[in-house]
Amino acid sequence: MLKLSKVMVATAIAAVGTAAPLVLASPAAAAGGTAPACIERYVSPAPGGGGVVDLYNTCGRSMRVQIVYTNGATGTCYTLADGAAKTLTYSYPRVYARTAVC
């Protein structure tokens, strides 16, 4: 059986009590930074909400990207090979905010 002194217990409690609180990142923060300009994006909002985003990779290498919406939600992370294109659709109530690396 493990024997702990009062000093060891007090030190452990003090350390836990003064530790920084755990902060979880929002989905938008977890998405990563905005994709570079070599990920060309063409956003076509649809009347009544939703829309289409066309992505085209001209970066010279594969890139992982995803859509971030104004409410903080994120879309699926896709790998686009150099020269590849991807068309993504989204529906109301989502509104396109940016394209991010992931």
All heavy atoms as an XYZ file, in Angstrom:
714
protein
N       0.844     -1.179      0.000
C       0.000      0.000      0.000
C       0.883      1.233      0.000
O       1.881      1.309      0.696
C      -0.879     -0.026      1.254
C      -1.864      1.094      1.297
S      -3.108      0.707      2.521
C      -3.423      2.289      3.154
N       0.481      2.234     -0.778
C       1.245      3.457     -0.911
C       0.955      4.377      0.266
O      -0.186      4.635      0.603
C       0.840      4.156     -2.224
C       1.550      5.457     -2.538
C       3.040      5.254     -2.716
C       0.945      6.059     -3.787
N       2.008      4.866      0.923
C       1.850      5.789      2.044
C       2.241      7.178      1.588
O       3.308      7.381      1.038
C       2.731      5.354      3.223
C       2.290      4.075      3.867
C       3.120      3.790      5.094
C       2.665      2.505      5.760
N       3.379      2.248      6.994
N       1.322      8.118      1.781
C       1.583      9.501      1.415
C       1.627     10.358      2.667
O       0.798     10.222      3.554
C       0.479     10.026      0.495
C       0.299      9.302     -0.835
C      -0.912      9.845     -1.567
C       1.536      9.450     -1.690
N       2.605     11.246      2.699
C       2.673     12.169      3.828
C       1.684     13.306      3.615
O       1.207     13.550      2.508
C       4.096     12.724      3.974
O       4.354     13.633      2.925
N       1.374     14.032      4.681
C       0.472     15.173      4.588
C       1.046     16.242      3.661
O       0.320     16.906      2.950
C       0.212     15.760      5.977
C      -0.645     14.870      6.844
C      -0.864     15.510      8.195
C      -1.663     14.583      9.104
N      -1.867     15.170     10.428
N       2.367     16.382      3.654
C       3.017     17.379      2.801
C       2.831     17.004      1.330
O       2.522     17.850      0.491
C       4.511     17.508      3.155
C       5.232     18.401      2.151
C       4.678     18.031      4.567
N       2.987     15.719      1.006
C       2.832     15.270     -0.381
C       1.395     15.488     -0.859
O       1.164     15.954     -1.969
C       3.212     13.791     -0.515
C       4.698     13.526     -0.339
S       5.109     11.780     -0.302
C       4.738     11.288     -1.954
N       0.428     15.182     -0.028
C      -0.976     15.356     -0.385
C      -1.292     16.841     -0.552
O      -1.934     17.253     -1.519
C      -1.907     14.698      0.665
C      -3.349     15.053      0.397
C      -1.710     13.192      0.676
N      -0.822     17.680      0.375
C      -1.069     19.116      0.300
C      -0.433     19.709     -0.956
O      -1.029     20.564     -1.622
C      -0.550     19.815      1.550
N       0.761     19.269     -1.310
C       1.441     19.749     -2.505
C       0.671     19.351     -3.758
O       0.492     20.152     -4.676
C       2.884     19.202     -2.563
O       3.571     19.606     -1.383
C       3.612     19.704     -3.795
N       0.203     18.114     -3.802
C      -0.558     17.637     -4.963
C      -1.858     18.412     -5.117
O      -2.236     18.814     -6.218
C      -0.842     16.144     -4.832
N      -2.551     18.670     -4.035
C      -3.808     19.421     -4.084
C      -3.546     20.854     -4.533
O      -4.267     21.401     -5.355
C      -4.528     19.382     -2.717
C      -5.036     17.968     -2.456
C      -5.666     20.388     -2.666
C      -5.570     17.744     -1.055
N      -2.494     21.453     -4.031
C      -2.158     22.825     -4.408
C      -1.807     22.901     -5.901
O      -2.210     23.838     -6.595
C      -0.999     23.348     -3.560
N      -1.087     21.911     -6.400
C      -0.694     21.905     -7.804
C      -1.913     21.777     -8.707
O      -2.038     22.458     -9.724
C       0.294     20.775     -8.081
N      -2.836     20.912     -8.336
C      -4.048     20.735     -9.132
C      -4.906     21.990     -9.062
O      -5.451     22.447    -10.064
C      -4.846     19.493     -8.653
C      -6.204     19.438     -9.318
C      -4.057     18.227     -8.933
N      -5.008     22.578     -7.911
C      -5.838     23.766     -7.738
C      -5.327     24.979     -8.467
O      -6.095     25.871     -8.816
N      -4.019     25.051     -8.748
C      -3.453     26.223     -9.411
C      -3.153     25.967    -10.880
O      -2.656     26.846    -11.555
C      -2.153     26.666     -8.713
O      -1.211     25.585     -8.776
C      -2.420     27.085     -7.283
N      -3.463     24.785    -11.367
C      -3.201     24.484    -12.773
C      -4.105     25.332    -13.658
O      -5.198     25.719    -13.269
C      -3.439     23.002    -13.048
N      -3.645     25.612    -14.866
C      -4.442     26.393    -15.813
C      -5.690     25.613    -16.191
O      -5.649     24.394    -16.323
C      -3.614     26.688    -17.058
N      -6.810     26.290    -16.349
C      -8.033     25.590    -16.723
C      -7.932     25.034    -18.134
O      -7.243     25.590    -18.983
C      -9.106     26.671    -16.637
C      -8.368     27.947    -16.795
C      -7.003     27.712    -16.206
N      -8.637     23.951    -18.382
C      -8.667     23.328    -19.690
C      -9.601     24.132    -20.578
O     -10.746     24.381    -20.229
C      -9.171     21.881    -19.569
C      -9.342     21.118    -20.859
C      -7.993     20.960    -21.557
C      -9.960     19.764    -20.594
N      -9.105     24.539    -21.733
C      -9.906     25.311    -22.669
C      -9.948     24.536    -23.977
O      -8.909     24.220    -24.548
C      -9.307     26.712    -22.913
C     -10.122     27.470    -23.940
C      -9.211     27.475    -21.609
N     -11.139     24.210    -24.428
C     -11.295     23.488    -25.680
C     -11.448     24.475    -26.828
O     -12.141     25.476    -26.701
C     -12.519     22.567    -25.611
C     -12.471     21.518    -24.511
C     -13.774     20.728    -24.494
C     -11.298     20.582    -24.702
N     -10.818     24.167    -27.943
C     -10.899     25.044    -29.105
C     -12.250     24.888    -29.785
O     -12.808     23.805    -29.828
C      -9.783     24.690    -30.086
N     -12.751     25.983    -30.307
C     -13.982     25.924    -31.085
C     -13.678     25.219    -32.396
O     -12.521     25.141    -32.818
C     -14.498     27.329    -31.361
O     -13.630     27.974    -32.262
N     -14.685     24.687    -33.101
C     -14.423     24.033    -34.375
C     -13.699     24.932    -35.361
O     -12.814     24.492    -36.079
C     -15.822     23.670    -34.878
C     -16.658     23.575    -33.657
C     -16.078     24.592    -32.707
N     -14.061     26.214    -35.392
C     -13.411     27.128    -36.334
C     -11.940     27.304    -35.991
O     -11.089     27.360    -36.871
C     -14.118     28.476    -36.342
N     -11.610     27.392    -34.716
C     -10.221     27.539    -34.304
C      -9.449     26.261    -34.596
O      -8.270     26.302    -34.929
C     -10.134     27.890    -32.827
N     -10.107     25.132    -34.476
C      -9.452     23.849    -34.724
C      -9.178     23.639    -36.210
O      -8.365     22.813    -36.578
C     -10.303     22.715    -34.176
N      -9.851     24.370    -37.079
C      -9.727     24.174    -38.512
C      -8.340     24.521    -39.032
O      -7.878     23.942    -39.989
C     -10.772     25.016    -39.247
N      -7.675     25.457    -38.453
C      -6.379     25.888    -38.953
C      -6.501     27.233    -39.638
O      -7.592     27.800    -39.759
N      -5.379     27.711    -40.110
C      -5.357     29.029    -40.737
C      -6.029     29.039    -42.096
O      -6.315     28.003    -42.683
N      -6.280     30.234    -42.582
C      -6.885     30.387    -43.897
C      -5.974     29.797    -44.961
O      -4.753     29.960    -44.909
C      -7.151     31.881    -44.174
O      -8.058     32.358    -43.181
C      -7.733     32.113    -45.549
N      -6.560     29.091    -45.901
C      -5.794     28.462    -46.976
C      -5.070     29.533    -47.793
O      -5.579     30.652    -47.953
C      -6.724     27.650    -47.866
N      -3.885     29.208    -48.316
C      -3.140     30.197    -49.097
C      -3.858     30.542    -50.407
O      -4.760     29.830    -50.852
C      -1.803     29.505    -49.361
C      -2.084     28.051    -49.236
C      -3.192     27.928    -48.227
N      -3.418     31.617    -51.034
C      -4.042     32.095    -52.271
C      -3.927     31.086    -53.411
O      -4.717     31.143    -54.360
C      -3.432     33.435    -52.677
N      -2.983     30.162    -53.335
C      -2.856     29.154    -54.398
C      -3.992     28.131    -54.360
O      -4.136     27.329    -55.277
C      -1.490     28.468    -54.345
S      -1.122     27.620    -52.794
N      -4.817     28.172    -53.315
C      -6.079     27.436    -53.321
C      -7.125     28.433    -53.812
O      -7.610     29.272    -53.065
C      -6.458     26.891    -51.923
C      -5.414     25.919    -51.402
C      -7.844     26.248    -51.960
C      -5.317     24.622    -52.190
N      -7.408     28.368    -55.094
C      -8.379     29.298    -55.670
C      -9.770     28.864    -55.234
O     -10.079     27.679    -55.208
C      -8.268     29.292    -57.189
C      -6.919     29.785    -57.680
C      -6.765     29.693    -59.184
O      -7.768     29.500    -59.902
O      -5.619     29.790    -59.642
N     -10.593     29.828    -54.865
C     -11.959     29.517    -54.440
C     -12.936     30.457    -55.109
O     -12.683     31.649    -55.236
C     -12.117     29.516    -52.926
C     -11.748     30.729    -52.150
C     -10.313     30.818    -51.831
N      -9.895     30.818    -50.460
C      -8.623     30.731    -50.127
N      -7.693     30.609    -51.019
N      -8.266     30.751    -48.876
N     -14.019     29.859    -55.560
C     -15.095     30.601    -56.209
C     -16.372     30.257    -55.446
O     -16.816     29.108    -55.459
C     -15.198     30.220    -57.683
C     -13.893     30.449    -58.406
C     -12.970     29.418    -58.570
C     -13.549     31.715    -58.883
C     -11.758     29.633    -59.201
C     -12.335     31.941    -59.513
C     -11.439     30.889    -59.672
O     -10.235     31.111    -60.284
N     -16.923     31.232    -54.759
C     -18.087     31.024    -53.900
C     -19.323     31.567    -54.604
O     -19.333     32.723    -55.031
C     -17.896     31.722    -52.535
C     -19.091     31.483    -51.633
C     -16.609     31.244    -51.872
N     -20.329     30.718    -54.716
C     -21.592     31.102    -55.346
C     -22.728     30.856    -54.365
O     -23.254     29.742    -54.283
C     -21.826     30.277    -56.617
O     -20.755     30.421    -57.514
N     -23.105     31.888    -53.583
C     -24.230     31.712    -52.672
C     -25.523     31.486    -53.459
O     -25.714     32.071    -54.515
C     -24.296     33.028    -51.900
C     -22.999     33.721    -52.169
C     -22.511     33.208    -53.481
N     -26.365     30.612    -52.934
C     -27.650     30.341    -53.582
C     -28.724     31.236    -52.994
O     -28.684     31.556    -51.806
C     -28.022     28.875    -53.377
N     -29.696     31.644    -53.807
C     -30.812     32.432    -53.266
C     -31.541     31.620    -52.194
O     -31.797     30.442    -52.378
C     -31.714     32.667    -54.477
C     -30.863     32.395    -55.673
C     -29.828     31.413    -55.233
N     -31.825     32.235    -51.080
C     -32.525     31.538    -50.010
C     -31.615     30.766    -49.066
O     -32.081     30.092    -48.159
N     -30.310     30.837    -49.267
C     -29.362     30.175    -48.363
C     -28.606     29.053    -49.034
O     -28.994     28.545    -50.076
N     -27.502     28.691    -48.404
C     -26.648     27.644    -48.964
C     -25.847     28.171    -50.142
O     -25.790     29.372    -50.402
N     -25.217     27.246    -50.855
C     -24.447     27.656    -52.013
C     -23.447     26.606    -52.446
O     -23.483     25.455    -52.001
N     -22.539     27.033    -53.310
C     -21.525     26.156    -53.882
C     -20.170     26.837    -53.747
O     -20.052     28.038    -53.950
C     -21.823     25.889    -55.376
C     -20.728     25.057    -56.020
C     -23.171     25.213    -55.542
N     -19.149     26.050    -53.409
C     -17.771     26.542    -53.369
C     -16.948     25.644    -54.296
O     -16.921     24.420    -54.114
C     -17.167     26.492    -51.947
C     -15.723     26.995    -51.956
C     -18.003     27.294    -50.975
N     -16.315     26.248    -55.286
C     -15.405     25.526    -56.171
C     -13.987     25.832    -55.726
O     -13.608     27.005    -55.611
C     -15.604     25.962    -57.627
C     -16.946     25.534    -58.181
O     -17.244     24.330    -58.121
O     -17.691     26.404    -58.654
N     -13.214     24.783    -55.456
C     -11.815     24.929    -55.036
C     -10.910     24.362    -56.119
O     -11.227     23.329    -56.727
C     -11.575     24.169    -53.726
C     -12.434     24.580    -52.529
C     -12.172     23.647    -51.355
C     -12.169     26.016    -52.146
N      -9.772     25.023    -56.340
C      -8.793     24.561    -57.316
C      -7.401     24.757    -56.737
O      -7.060     25.841    -56.278
C      -8.943     25.348    -58.626
C      -8.030     24.875    -59.721
C      -8.164     23.602    -60.273
C      -7.012     25.695    -60.191
C      -7.308     23.169    -61.275
C      -6.156     25.279    -61.201
C      -6.312     24.001    -61.740
O      -5.460     23.578    -62.725
N      -6.597     23.684    -56.735
C      -5.266     23.725    -56.133
C      -4.201     24.035    -57.179
O      -3.959     23.238    -58.078
C      -4.964     22.380    -55.460
C      -3.604     22.346    -54.795
O      -2.863     23.329    -54.810
N      -3.251     21.227    -54.210
N      -3.548     25.186    -57.036
C      -2.426     25.554    -57.908
C      -1.140     25.723    -57.093
O      -0.236     26.451    -57.508
C      -2.740     26.867    -58.661
O      -2.887     27.930    -57.713
C      -4.002     26.758    -59.506
N      -1.065     25.050    -55.946
C       0.050     25.244    -55.007
C       1.340     24.521    -55.402
O       2.385     24.767    -54.819
C      -0.371     24.800    -53.605
S      -1.699     25.797    -52.901
N       1.286     23.593    -56.337
C       2.485     22.845    -56.695
C       2.702     21.624    -55.819
O       3.706     20.930    -55.950
N       1.775     21.366    -54.907
C       1.826     20.185    -54.034
C       0.417     19.929    -53.500
O      -0.459     20.776    -53.597
C       2.801     20.379    -52.886
C       2.406     21.486    -51.917
C       3.474     21.688    -50.830
N       3.105     22.728    -49.909
C       2.520     22.528    -48.722
N       2.235     21.303    -48.325
N       2.217     23.530    -47.934
N       0.211     18.752    -52.949
C      -1.089     18.431    -52.358
C      -1.350     19.317    -51.147
O      -0.428     19.649    -50.406
C      -1.136     16.964    -51.927
O      -1.119     16.128    -53.054
N      -2.602     19.687    -50.979
C      -3.015     20.524    -49.848
C      -4.262     19.923    -49.226
O      -5.117     19.396    -49.934
C      -3.325     21.950    -50.316
C      -2.157     22.709    -50.899
S      -0.905     23.151    -49.692
C      -1.785     24.332    -48.690
N      -4.359     20.034    -47.893
C      -5.548     19.592    -47.165
C      -6.347     20.829    -46.783
O      -5.814     21.719    -46.117
C      -5.157     18.774    -45.939
C      -4.501     17.445    -46.323
C      -4.008     16.637    -45.138
N      -4.990     16.441    -44.094
C      -5.932     15.491    -44.085
N      -6.031     14.660    -45.087
N      -6.766     15.385    -43.069
N      -7.602     20.879    -47.231
C      -8.429     22.065    -47.015
C      -9.833     21.681    -46.569
O     -10.284     20.554    -46.791
C      -8.515     22.933    -48.296
C      -7.163     23.506    -48.649
C      -9.093     22.146    -49.451
N     -10.509     22.632    -45.940
C     -11.897     22.461    -45.536
C     -12.573     23.822    -45.508
O     -11.922     24.857    -45.450
C     -12.004     21.772    -44.173
C     -11.546     22.608    -43.016
C     -11.552     21.855    -41.703
O     -10.711     22.122    -40.888
N     -12.446     20.939    -41.485
N     -13.906     23.785    -45.535
C     -14.707     25.000    -45.492
C     -15.054     25.309    -44.038
O     -15.360     24.411    -43.253
C     -16.016     24.817    -46.296
C     -15.707     24.456    -47.745
C     -16.894     26.061    -46.212
C     -14.859     25.451    -48.474
N     -15.003     26.578    -43.673
C     -15.423     27.045    -42.349
C     -16.615     27.967    -42.583
O     -16.589     28.819    -43.475
C     -14.286     27.800    -41.626
C     -14.752     28.302    -40.267
C     -13.062     26.907    -41.479
N     -17.652     27.776    -41.783
C     -18.878     28.556    -41.917
C     -18.936     29.644    -40.849
O     -18.240     29.575    -39.842
C     -20.100     27.632    -41.823
C     -20.053     26.556    -42.879
C     -19.584     25.277    -42.583
C     -20.445     26.835    -44.178
C     -19.512     24.298    -43.558
C     -20.381     25.857    -45.171
C     -19.911     24.585    -44.847
O     -19.835     23.631    -45.822
N     -19.786     30.640    -41.060
C     -19.858     31.774    -40.143
C     -20.307     31.377    -38.742
O     -19.986     32.073    -37.786
C     -20.800     32.868    -40.676
O     -22.083     32.294    -40.916
C     -20.264     33.493    -41.950
N     -21.009     30.251    -38.595
C     -21.446     29.810    -37.266
C     -20.370     28.998    -36.548
O     -20.603     28.476    -35.474
C     -22.749     29.016    -37.350
C     -22.584     27.684    -38.055
O     -21.521     27.375    -38.590
N     -23.641     26.903    -38.078
N     -19.179     28.868    -37.154
C     -18.081     28.141    -36.537
C     -17.994     26.687    -36.944
O     -17.001     26.026    -36.662
N     -19.007     26.168    -37.605
C     -18.967     24.775    -38.064
C     -17.915     24.628    -39.161
O     -17.589     25.591    -39.861
C     -20.337     24.357    -38.581
N     -17.395     23.416    -39.296
C     -16.417     23.142    -40.341
C     -16.894     21.981    -41.191
O     -17.591     21.087    -40.719
C     -15.038     22.791    -39.743
O     -15.176     21.677    -38.862
C     -14.439     23.962    -39.003
N     -16.492     22.004    -42.444
C     -16.807     20.907    -43.346
C     -15.738     19.831    -43.263
O     -14.767     19.930    -42.515
N     -15.911     18.798    -44.057
C     -14.962     17.697    -44.135
C     -13.616     18.193    -44.645
O     -13.557     19.083    -45.494
C     -15.517     16.617    -45.090
O     -16.785     16.192    -44.612
C     -14.590     15.420    -45.192
N     -12.542     17.605    -44.140
C     -11.191     17.936    -44.594
C     -10.880     17.091    -45.836
O     -10.988     15.863    -45.792
C     -10.186     17.645    -43.471
S      -8.485     18.056    -43.902
N     -10.523     17.743    -46.932
C     -10.216     17.060    -48.187
C      -8.759     17.282    -48.563
O      -8.215     18.355    -48.329
C     -11.075     17.610    -49.332
C     -12.544     17.333    -49.173
C     -13.395     18.296    -48.651
C     -13.083     16.104    -49.543
C     -14.748     18.049    -48.500
C     -14.434     15.844    -49.389
C     -15.260     16.821    -48.876
O     -16.596     16.566    -48.720
N      -8.156     16.274    -49.181
C      -6.820     16.418    -49.751
C      -6.981     16.689    -51.233
O      -7.582     15.885    -51.951
C      -5.976     15.153    -49.532
O      -5.854     14.907    -48.132
C      -4.589     15.308    -50.144
N      -6.460     17.830    -51.676
C      -6.493     18.180    -53.090
C      -5.084     18.044    -53.653
O      -4.165     18.727    -53.214
C      -6.962     19.623    -53.286
C      -8.424     19.946    -53.028
C      -8.678     21.439    -53.243
C      -9.308     19.138    -53.935
N      -4.922     17.163    -54.621
C      -3.633     17.031    -55.297
C      -3.371     18.297    -56.101
O      -4.310     19.047    -56.430
C      -3.653     15.816    -56.217
N      -2.126     18.557    -56.433
C      -1.814     19.732    -57.246
C      -2.583     19.640    -58.560
O      -2.603     18.599    -59.205
C      -0.311     19.802    -57.525
C       0.048     21.023    -58.344
O      -0.454     22.119    -58.045
O       0.826     20.875    -59.312
N      -3.259     20.711    -58.930
C      -4.040     20.744    -60.156
C      -5.449     20.193    -60.013
O      -6.234     20.264    -60.950
N      -5.790     19.665    -58.859
C      -7.121     19.073    -58.654
C      -8.146     20.138    -58.303
O      -7.821     21.186    -57.762
C      -7.066     18.022    -57.549
N      -9.401     19.819    -58.608
C     -10.519     20.698    -58.284
C     -11.524     19.929    -57.453
O     -11.596     18.700    -57.523
C     -11.166     21.200    -59.563
N     -12.287     20.651    -56.655
C     -13.331     20.049    -55.819
C     -14.482     21.039    -55.738
O     -14.267     22.223    -55.480
C     -12.778     19.750    -54.415
C     -13.739     19.093    -53.478
C     -13.823     17.623    -53.772
C     -14.686     16.923    -52.746
N     -14.943     15.551    -53.124
N     -15.697     20.551    -55.952
C     -16.896     21.368    -55.798
C     -17.625     20.908    -54.554
O     -17.922     19.715    -54.405
C     -17.810     21.247    -57.029
O     -17.108     21.739    -58.174
C     -19.088     22.053    -56.841
N     -17.883     21.843    -53.648
C     -18.574     21.539    -52.397
C     -19.872     22.321    -52.348
O     -19.905     23.499    -52.722
C     -17.692     21.919    -51.204
C     -16.306     21.279    -51.178
C     -15.454     21.901    -50.098
C     -16.435     19.789    -50.961
N     -20.920     21.683    -51.891
C     -22.192     22.375    -51.720
C     -22.527     22.427    -50.240
O     -22.129     21.551    -49.469
C     -23.327     21.659    -52.476
O     -23.444     20.326    -51.989
C     -23.066     21.638    -53.967
N     -23.218     23.463    -49.858
C     -23.667     23.595    -48.472
C     -25.085     24.128    -48.499
O     -25.525     24.742    -49.473
C     -22.725     24.496    -47.663
C     -22.541     25.886    -48.200
C     -23.305     26.944    -47.720
C     -21.603     26.150    -49.191
C     -23.133     28.229    -48.212
C     -21.438     27.432    -49.695
C     -22.202     28.459    -49.199
O     -22.036     29.731    -49.691
N     -25.822     23.849    -47.441
C     -27.230     24.231    -47.425
C     -27.533     25.164    -46.259
O     -26.760     25.276    -45.315
C     -28.116     22.983    -47.361
O     -27.782     22.211    -46.238
N     -28.682     25.817    -46.376
C     -29.161     26.721    -45.340
C     -29.247     25.964    -44.022
O     -29.609     24.805    -44.017
C     -30.535     27.259    -45.748
C     -31.139     28.193    -44.727
C     -30.770     29.520    -44.694
C     -32.051     27.723    -43.787
C     -31.308     30.373    -43.749
C     -32.587     28.579    -42.842
C     -32.215     29.891    -42.824
O     -32.726     30.729    -41.892
N     -28.834     26.503    -42.900
C     -28.538     27.907    -42.629
C     -27.051     28.244    -42.694
O     -26.658     29.313    -42.259
C     -29.057     28.081    -41.206
C     -28.742     26.782    -40.547
C     -28.965     25.748    -41.649
N     -26.240     27.359    -43.220
C     -24.803     27.641    -43.254
C     -24.480     28.738    -44.256
O     -25.069     28.835    -45.315
C     -24.030     26.366    -43.586
C     -24.118     25.378    -42.443
C     -23.191     24.253    -42.634
N     -23.150     23.461    -41.398
C     -22.700     22.235    -41.334
N     -22.230     21.635    -42.411
N     -22.702     21.598    -40.186
N     -23.481     29.548    -43.871
C     -23.001     30.636    -44.715
C     -21.477     30.520    -44.765
O     -20.808     30.430    -43.733
C     -23.413     32.021    -44.155
C     -22.842     33.143    -45.009
C     -24.928     32.124    -44.058
N     -20.930     30.509    -45.967
C     -19.479     30.381    -46.165
C     -18.741     31.526    -45.488
O     -19.116     32.688    -45.644
C     -19.173     30.370    -47.658
C     -17.697     30.390    -47.979
C     -16.975     29.214    -48.087
C     -17.026     31.590    -48.195
C     -15.615     29.237    -48.383
C     -15.678     31.613    -48.495
C     -14.981     30.435    -48.582
O     -13.644     30.452    -48.868
N     -17.679     31.187    -44.733
C     -16.827     32.217    -44.114
C     -15.438     32.225    -44.751
O     -14.915     33.272    -45.116
C     -16.707     31.990    -42.614
N     -14.823     31.019    -44.881
C     -13.479     30.959    -45.428
C     -13.122     29.521    -45.769
O     -13.814     28.585    -45.377
C     -12.449     31.521    -44.447
C     -12.304     30.713    -43.165
C     -11.409     31.430    -42.137
N     -11.339     30.692    -40.912
C     -10.334     29.875    -40.562
N      -9.322     29.704    -41.376
N     -10.347     29.252    -39.399
N     -12.005     29.367    -46.471
C     -11.414     28.058    -46.725
C     -10.167     27.972    -45.862
O      -9.349     28.890    -45.861
C     -11.064     27.890    -48.228
O     -12.268     28.046    -48.995
C     -10.460     26.524    -48.492
N     -10.044     26.882    -45.122
C      -8.931     26.723    -44.177
C      -8.097     25.493    -44.511
O      -8.580     24.557    -45.139
C      -9.482     26.603    -42.747
N      -6.853     25.505    -44.052
C      -6.029     24.299    -44.123
C      -6.420     23.406    -42.946
O      -6.908     23.877    -41.918
C      -4.521     24.618    -44.104
C      -4.115     25.384    -45.348
C      -4.127     25.400    -42.855
N      -6.224     22.120    -43.124
C      -6.576     21.186    -42.041
C      -5.583     20.043    -41.987
O      -4.698     19.958    -42.797
C      -7.987     20.645    -42.262
S      -8.315     19.964    -43.893
